[in-house]
């Protein structure tokens, strides 16, 4: 596969704007007569220069050109989907051994909870013999297309920090998302649509909010653009009544002259971002409307995905993801809310709401893999599925009392993700958990490892794609934490 195209002109202009921004910080950090210039001239700067040396575009041939990331917000239970644990069934209803609780932090468990066996039956499917529960009857047919990572671990046990860590490499606010880094490093291949598009379903945005698709310390032009699967893809995209496209064009031309004058005076790169966004919105009026028009699809396609045009749904978003992939959108992020399987309410309980969530995603995510494969897109599209953490093998209790509805607490020690396409091994499983699914025990993979691995699939050396911020050449895989490329999952 050939290298991905170099970044587009808008991104290069913004970088140039950063370099020309004449401020006090510019004097202290960059000017040859400033304090930083004195240090640079002293010959003590070689480590910094080396750390900031990154290539524009791919560092080596890429396996994938684009990413479709399907995030199940809330943390799906691995014991009810992919991580079959028959030994856990024999412990069902028993008091949890104290050794399982000592030194652990929980969101809600108090006292000594009861152990909780798997709630649904499992069988093996495909030539790979992958274990899948009966909650995903459609997905069972495509297990030989995917690579399971059953040994994911995280350091965070609450939703917002865990989501931030999974998507930005940092549990705190302010860092750039994976999609933003991808746009910063590779640019877009479609000048008429945003290169990073976000679609949300399930009725709510993720607990961490829009920061999980934000640009953080990167220029804001690289952040994700949230679109809708009904009505205008972006609010107020259509022209107001009695305003023609020609009038809109003249207004934008006048506005650009004002913004260009402002940029010449200040050198602020965010002014260039504003110009770029206005122009993108103008082009999207034609191209986004067409890309998001699900009526163009056949009845057979709608049946395969289970779509209902005109509604916000995960099914609609999966079909839109395929349409956007066809149009060379670089990073497509889907968030589906509702996987927080506590026993506090029916919508979350394992014996009620969990089944609803499975029904919502089973058919469309299966259809997406098949559709991409049949159209020759899966080979160079990396599909990623998973939540921010897993669930505990013991039953959740609150206030030390067992709850009427069945639920599991948050578990950072083990969760399952799967990948497909983009050069990963189909029908392969990496890692395993202990006999009750509580802790990953072999081939452990952290969010930092996942970032390094996904960037590797895109042809990016995760240690070379950096952005200087707060005195360090920051990177997605985190400069202060160990990270590795998980080469074992690639063909």
C-alpha positions in Angstrom: 0.0 0.0 0.0 1.3 3.4 -0.8 2.0 6.1 1.8 -0.9 8.3 2.8 -0.9 11.7 1.3 0.9 14.5 3.1 -1.2 17.0 5.2 -3.3 19.5 3.3 -2.6 23.2 2.7 -4.8 24.4 5.6 -2.8 22.5 8.1 0.5 23.8 6.7 -0.8 27.3 6.8 -1.8 27.0 10.5 1.6 25.5 11.4 3.2 28.5 9.6 0.9 30.8 11.6 2.1 29.2 14.8 5.6 30.0 13.9 4.9 33.6 13.1 2.8 34.4 16.2 4.8 37.2 17.7 4.0 37.2 21.4 5.9 37.4 24.6 5.9 33.6 24.6 7.4 33.7 21.1 10.2 35.9 22.4 11.0 33.8 25.4 10.8 30.5 23.5 11.8 31.0 19.9 13.5 34.3 19.1 17.3 34.2 18.5 17.7 37.2 20.8 15.3 35.8 23.5 16.1 33.5 26.4 15.3 30.3 24.4 17.5 31.6 21.5 20.4 32.1 23.8 20.0 28.5 25.1 19.6 27.1 21.5 22.8 28.9 20.5 24.7 27.4 23.3 24.6 23.9 21.8 22.7 22.4 24.7 19.5 21.8 22.7 20.2 18.6 20.7 17.8 16.3 22.8 15.0 18.8 22.2 15.6 19.0 18.5 15.7 15.3 18.2 12.5 14.9 20.2 10.7 17.3 17.9 11.8 15.7 14.7 8.7 14.2 13.1 7.9 13.3 9.6 4.9 14.9 7.8 2.7 12.0 6.7 3.6 8.3 7.2 6.9 7.2 8.6 6.6 3.8 6.9 4.1 2.1 4.6 0.7 2.2 6.2 -1.6 -0.8 6.7 -4.7 1.4 7.1 -5.7 4.7 5.6 -8.6 5.4 8.0 -10.1 4.5 11.3 -13.7 3.7 12.4 -13.7 3.7 16.2 -16.9 2.2 17.8 -16.9 3.2 21.5 -19.4 1.6 23.8 -19.6 4.3 26.4 -20.0 2.9 29.9 -17.9 -0.2 29.8 -19.5 -3.4 28.4 -19.2 -6.5 30.6 -16.6 -8.9 29.1 -18.1 -11.8 31.1 -21.4 -11.4 29.2 -20.0 -10.9 25.7 -16.6 -12.4 24.8 -14.6 -13.6 27.9 -16.2 -17.0 28.7 -15.5 -18.0 32.3 -17.2 -21.2 33.3 -15.3 -21.3 36.6 -17.0 -18.1 37.6 -20.4 -19.9 37.3 -19.4 -22.3 40.1 -18.8 -19.3 42.4 -22.1 -17.6 41.7 -23.8 -16.4 44.9 -20.9 -17.0 47.2 -19.3 -14.3 49.3 -16.4 -12.6 47.5 -13.1 -13.7 49.1 -11.4 -10.9 50.9 -8.3 -11.3 48.8 -10.3 -10.1 45.8 -11.2 -6.9 47.6 -8.0 -5.9 49.4 -6.3 -2.9 47.8 -9.0 -2.5 45.2 -10.9 0.7 44.5 -14.5 0.5 43.4 -17.1 3.0 42.2 -20.0 1.5 44.3 -19.1 -1.9 45.9 -19.0 -1.8 49.7 -18.5 -4.5 52.3 -18.5 -8.1 51.0 -20.5 -8.5 47.8 -21.6 -11.8 46.2 -19.8 -13.4 43.3 -21.8 -13.3 40.0 -21.6 -15.9 37.4 -22.0 -15.3 33.6 -25.6 -14.3 32.9 -25.9 -15.7 29.4 -24.8 -18.9 27.6 -21.7 -19.0 25.4 -20.7 -21.0 22.3 -17.7 -21.2 20.0 -18.0 -19.9 16.5 -16.1 -19.8 13.2 -12.9 -21.5 12.3 -11.2 -19.6 15.1 -13.5 -21.1 17.7 -14.1 -17.7 19.3 -16.4 -17.7 22.3 -19.4 -15.3 22.0 -22.5 -15.1 24.1 -26.0 -15.5 22.8 -26.5 -11.7 23.2 -24.8 -11.2 19.9 -26.3 -13.7 17.4 -25.4 -11.7 14.3 -21.8 -11.0 15.3 -21.2 -14.7 15.8 -21.0 -14.9 12.0 -18.1 -12.5 11.6 -15.7 -13.6 14.4 -13.2 -14.9 11.8 -12.9 -11.3 10.5 -11.8 -9.8 13.9 -8.9 -9.8 16.3 -9.8 -9.9 20.0 -7.6 -8.3 22.6 -8.9 -9.8 25.9 -6.1 -8.4 28.1 -6.9 -4.7 28.0 -6.2 -2.9 31.3 -6.5 0.7 32.4 -5.6 2.8 35.5 -8.9 4.5 35.8 -12.1 3.2 37.4 -14.5 6.1 36.8 -16.0 6.8 33.4 -14.8 10.3 32.4 -11.1 9.8 33.3 -11.1 6.3 31.7 -12.7 7.7 28.5 -10.2 10.5 28.4 -7.3 8.1 28.9 -8.6 5.8 26.2 -9.0 8.6 23.6 -6.4 11.1 24.6 -3.7 9.2 26.4 -4.3 11.3 29.5 -7.0 10.9 32.2 -7.0 14.7 32.7 -8.6 17.3 30.5 -6.5 19.2 28.0 -4.8 16.6 25.8 -5.5 15.9 22.1 -7.7 13.0 21.0 -6.6 10.1 18.9 -8.6 11.5 16.0 -7.1 15.0 16.3 -3.5 13.5 16.4 -4.4 11.5 13.3 -5.5 14.6 11.4 -2.4 16.5 12.7 -0.1 13.8 11.4 -1.8 12.7 8.2 -4.2 15.4 7.1 -7.4 14.8 5.1 -8.0 13.1 1.8 -11.3 14.8 1.2 -11.4 18.6 1.0 -15.2 18.7 1.0 -15.8 16.9 4.3 -14.2 17.1 7.7 -11.4 14.6 8.1 -12.6 13.7 11.6 -16.3 13.1 12.1 -18.1 12.1 15.3 -21.5 10.5 15.5 -23.3 9.9 18.8 -26.2 7.6 19.7 -27.9 6.2 22.8 -29.4 9.5 23.9 -26.3 11.0 25.7 -22.8 12.1 25.0 -19.9 10.2 26.7 -19.3 11.1 30.4 -16.1 12.9 29.5 -18.1 15.1 27.1 -16.7 16.5 23.8 -13.2 16.4 25.1 -12.8 12.9 23.9 -12.9 14.2 20.3 -11.2 17.5 21.1 -7.9 18.9 19.9 -6.5 19.7 23.3 -3.3 21.6 22.9 -3.3 21.0 19.1 -4.8 23.8 16.9 -8.5 23.5 17.0 -8.8 22.8 13.3 -7.9 19.2 14.1 -10.8 18.5 16.5 -13.7 16.2 15.6 -16.8 17.6 14.0 -20.0 16.2 15.6 -22.6 15.4 12.9 -26.1 14.1 13.1 -27.8 11.2 11.3 -31.1 13.1 10.8 -31.8 16.6 9.5 -28.8 18.7 8.5 -25.6 16.8 9.3 -24.4 20.0 11.2 -26.8 22.5 12.8 -27.4 25.6 10.7 -25.6 24.2 7.7 -28.4 25.2 5.4 -28.7 28.8 4.2 -31.4 30.8 5.9 -34.6 31.5 4.0 -34.1 33.9 1.1 -30.3 33.6 1.2 -28.9 32.1 -2.0 -25.6 30.2 -2.3 -24.2 33.2 -4.3 -25.0 35.6 -1.5 -23.4 33.2 1.1 -20.3 33.1 -1.1 -20.0 36.9 -1.2 -20.5 37.1 2.5 -17.8 34.5 3.2 -15.4 36.3 0.8 -15.8 39.6 2.7 -15.4 37.8 6.0 -12.2 36.1 4.8 -10.7 39.5 3.9 -11.4 40.7 7.5 -9.9 37.5 9.0 -6.9 37.6 6.7 -6.2 41.2 7.9 -6.6 40.1 11.5 -4.1 37.3 10.9 -1.6 39.6 9.3 -1.8 41.8 12.4 -1.7 39.1 15.1 -0.3 35.9 13.5 -2.9 34.0 15.6 -3.3 30.5 14.0 -6.8 30.3 15.3 -7.8 32.9 12.8 -6.7 30.6 10.0 -8.7 27.9 11.7 -11.8 30.1 11.6 -11.3 30.8 7.9 -10.8 27.1 7.2 -14.0 26.2 9.1 -16.1 28.8 7.2 -14.9 27.4 3.9 -15.4 23.8 5.0 -19.0 24.6 6.0 -19.6 26.2 2.6 -18.4 23.1 0.8 -20.3 20.8 3.2 -23.5 22.4 2.1 -23.4 20.3 -1.0 -21.1 17.4 -0.2 -22.2 16.6 3.4 -25.8 16.6 2.5 -25.2 14.0 -0.2 -22.9 11.9 2.1 -25.5 11.8 4.9 -28.4 11.0 2.6 -29.3 7.4 3.6 -32.1 7.3 1.1 -29.5 6.6 -1.5 -29.0 3.1 -0.1 -30.9 0.0 -1.2 -33.6 -1.8 0.7 -31.3 -4.7 1.2 -28.6 -2.5 2.8 -31.1 -1.0 5.2 -32.3 -4.4 6.1 -28.8 -5.6 6.8 -28.0 -2.7 9.1 -31.4 -2.4 10.6 -31.5 1.3 9.8 -34.4 3.7 10.2 -33.7 6.9 8.2 -34.7 10.0 10.0 -33.8 8.7 13.5 -30.7 9.0 15.6 -29.4 5.4 16.0 -26.3 3.4 16.2 -27.5 1.5 13.1 -27.8 4.7 11.1 -24.4 5.8 12.3 -22.8 2.5 11.2 -24.2 2.9 7.7 -23.0 6.5 7.7 -19.6 5.3 8.8 -19.4 3.2 5.7 -20.5 6.0 3.5 -17.9 8.3 5.0 -15.2 5.7 4.6 -16.0 5.5 0.9 -15.5 9.2 0.7 -12.0 9.0 2.4 -12.9 10.6 5.7 -9.8 9.8 7.8 -11.2 9.3 11.2 -14.8 8.3 12.0 -15.8 8.1 15.7 -19.0 6.5 16.9 -20.1 6.7 20.5 -23.0 4.6 21.8 -24.1 5.4 25.3 -25.8 3.1 27.8 -23.3 0.3 28.7 -22.8 1.1 32.4 -24.2 -2.2 33.7 -25.1 -1.3 37.2 -28.1 -2.7 39.0 -29.4 0.8 39.9 -32.0 0.9 37.1 -33.5 -1.3 34.5 -31.9 0.7 31.6 -28.5 -0.4 33.0 -29.1 -3.8 34.6 -27.5 -6.9 33.1 -30.9 -8.7 33.0 -32.7 -5.8 31.3 -30.9 -2.9 29.7 -27.8 -4.9 28.7 -29.8 -7.0 26.3 -31.3 -3.8 24.8 -27.8 -2.4 24.2 -26.7 -5.7 22.5 -29.7 -5.6 20.3 -28.9 -2.1 19.2 -25.3 -2.8 18.1 -25.3 -6.5 17.1 -26.8 -6.2 13.6 -25.3 -2.9 12.5 -21.7 -3.6 13.6 -21.9 -7.0 11.9 -23.3 -5.4 8.7 -20.6 -2.8 8.8 -17.8 -5.4 8.8 -19.5 -7.3 6.0 -20.2 -4.2 4.0 -16.7 -2.9 4.2 -15.3 -6.3 3.3 -17.6 -6.7 0.3 -16.6 -3.2 -1.0 -12.9 -3.8 -0.6 -12.7 -1.2 2.1 -11.9 -3.4 5.1 -8.4 -4.1 4.0 -7.4 -0.4 4.5 -9.9 0.6 7.1 -9.1 -0.2 10.8 -12.3 -0.8 12.8 -11.9 -0.7 16.6 -14.6 -1.7 19.1 -14.7 -1.4 22.9 -15.4 0.5 26.1 -13.3 2.4 28.6 -13.0 -0.5 31.1 -14.6 -3.8 32.0 -16.9 -5.1 34.8 -16.2 -6.9 38.0 -16.8 -10.7 38.5 -18.7 -9.9 41.7 -22.2 -8.4 42.0 -22.5 -4.8 42.6 -24.0 -3.6 45.9 -24.5 -0.1 47.2 -24.4 0.7 50.9 -23.4 -2.9 51.4 -26.8 -4.2 50.4 -27.5 -6.5 47.4 -29.6 -4.7 44.8 -32.7 -6.1 43.2 -31.6 -5.7 39.7 -28.4 -7.5 38.6 -25.3 -5.3 37.9 -21.5 -5.3 37.9 -19.2 -2.6 39.1 -16.4 -0.9 37.1 -13.3 -3.0 36.6 -10.1 -1.4 35.2 -8.2 -4.7 35.6 -9.6 -6.4 32.5 -11.7 -5.7 29.5 -12.0 -6.9 25.9 -11.7 -4.9 22.7 -11.7 -6.1 19.1 -10.2 -4.8 15.9 -10.8 -5.7 12.3 -9.2 -4.8 8.9 -6.1 -2.5 8.7 -3.6 -5.4 8.6 -4.6 -7.0 11.9 -4.8 -10.8 12.1 -8.4 -12.0 11.5 -9.6 -14.8 13.7 -6.9 -14.2 16.3 -7.1 -13.6 20.0 -4.4 -11.9 22.1 -4.1 -12.2 25.8 -6.2 -13.8 28.5 -7.6 -13.0 31.9 -7.6 -15.1 35.1 -10.2 -17.8 35.7 -12.9 -15.3 36.7 -12.2 -12.5 34.3 -11.0 -10.1 37.0 -7.4 -9.4 35.9 -5.5 -9.6 32.6 -2.7 -12.1 33.2 -0.9 -12.5 29.8 0.0 -10.0 27.0 -1.4 -7.0 28.9 -2.3 -4.0 26.7 -2.7 -0.5 28.1 -4.4 2.4 26.4 -0.9 3.8 25.7 0.0 0.5 24.0 -3.2 0.6 22.0 -2.5 4.1 20.8 1.1 3.2 19.7 -0.4 0.1 17.9 -3.2 1.9 16.1 -0.8 4.7 15.0 1.6 2.0 13.7 -1.2 0.6 11.6 -1.6 4.1 10.1 2.1 4.2 9.2 3.0 6.5 12.1 5.9 6.0 14.5 4.2 7.0 17.8 7.5 8.4 19.2 8.1 10.7 16.3 4.7 12.4 15.9 5.0 15.1 18.6 3.8 18.6 19.5 5.8 20.8 21.8 3.6 21.8 24.8 4.3 22.6 28.4 8.1 22.1 28.0 7.8 18.6 26.4 7.4 17.1 22.9 3.9 15.6 23.7 2.6 12.5 21.9 -0.5 10.5 21.9 1.1 7.4 23.5 2.1 9.7 26.5 5.7 10.8 27.1 5.7 9.9 30.8 4.3 6.3 30.6 5.8 3.2 28.9 4.2 2.1 25.7 4.8 -0.4 23.0 3.5 -1.4 19.6 1.6 -4.7 19.9 3.1 -6.3 16.8 1.6 -9.7 17.7 -1.8 -8.7 16.3 -0.6 -7.8 12.8 -0.5 -10.3 9.9 
